[in-house]
């Protein structure tokens, strides 16, 4: 099991915020992000006012990207060194990985995930890292296959960004759910890539097809959620035994939350409503998953306390009641299907995946409400516990475990023989030999089947 890792990145003041005289109200101190409460910061301290002037949130990573001349400035390279290498390391071991950026419109999500030609973001750097690792493994007996896909969710409909289609049938892709693999998009094109340049060409083609529009906050705001997926399959010969692992990397650039404005045209209002709907659902899913994870952790604590209490002679509580004597809390229903976004990210948010969330925020006092909301969501996401596992062939895994068991039993048997035990241990010696024989027999049968 693994908790969702959360990083917060503070962007520079925009031209609009600087023109409006925006004040910086966010501070970063190591792994703690602090925000001044503008609603009480300007008021004198009065009796009975319990609201905090500074609210602090702890995260796994905090990046201060406001001023490039600041010694603590976090560049794209620094962010990749922490988060990108974590993605590459997990993928190399065969885990599913999800990295998504969350925040208000114009907070720097797309810059963090995709970057610019002069300052490359996480997605191109991760793709480049995959092929660098492949070159490093060229001397070893292994092979790797990489496929990529790129989609966007616009107005709760899925569109393939790497496939040219009729404009009248652009949003016909449907989300299905496999009983073992989880949700997937039916008919989504997958492209085999053999080098970094091919990935960049596909990435640029998809970005060009993505829907953007000018808003009051940002001149080229993303009006859709984009998911760039990398399927990496690695085959290696280890101890004369073929082994194959498969990992799926989801790199998600979410559309930003935005307040509705009556001056917008009908299309902008509809877009904003659907964006906010999916983000609200995402927030509900994150909150419910965090709550369920806390319930699970408390149940685990009660179980361990009950077992230790039983060992010490202290009577344990019954399974149907909590330590307070009331009924045990049940885990809440998680509304994944209320939004296409949360349905597609079902496994990434609460299943077989190592997940990293990058919360991007504005430091300006004019964005206080949005920044506070983003930090609360990010703080909540830290409590989510996923269950990542290595995706490998079940038969190969069984054979490896049987071989390890045989080696362990042989070592135990050799230890007994070296000690030259008396005849009292002959029965034990024979039982160990029988265990080794049975394990060896199972291994041969499994190798014959495969």
Secondary structure, 3 states (H helix, E strand, C coil): CEECEEEEEEECCCHHHHHCCCCECEEEECCEEEEECHHHHCCCCCCCCCCCCEEEEECCEEEECCCCCCCCECCHHHHHHHHHHHHHHHHHCCCCEEEEEECECCCCHHHHHCECCCCECHHHHHHHHHHHHHHHCCCCCEEEEEEEEEEEEECCEEEECCCCCCHHHCCCEEEEEECCCEEEEECCCCEEECCHHHHHHHHHHHHHHCCEECCCCCCCEECCEEEEEEEEEEEEEECCEEEEEEEEEEEEECCCECCCCCCCCHHHHHHHHHHHHHHHHHHHHHHHHHHHHHHHHHHHHHHHHHHHHHHCCCCCCCCCECCCCCECCCCCCCCHHHCHHHHHCHHHHHCCCEEEEEEEEECEHHHHHHHHHHHHHHHHHCCCEECCCCCECHHHHHHHHHHHHHHHHHHHHHHHHHHCCCHHHHHHHHHHHHHHHHHHHHHHHHHHHC
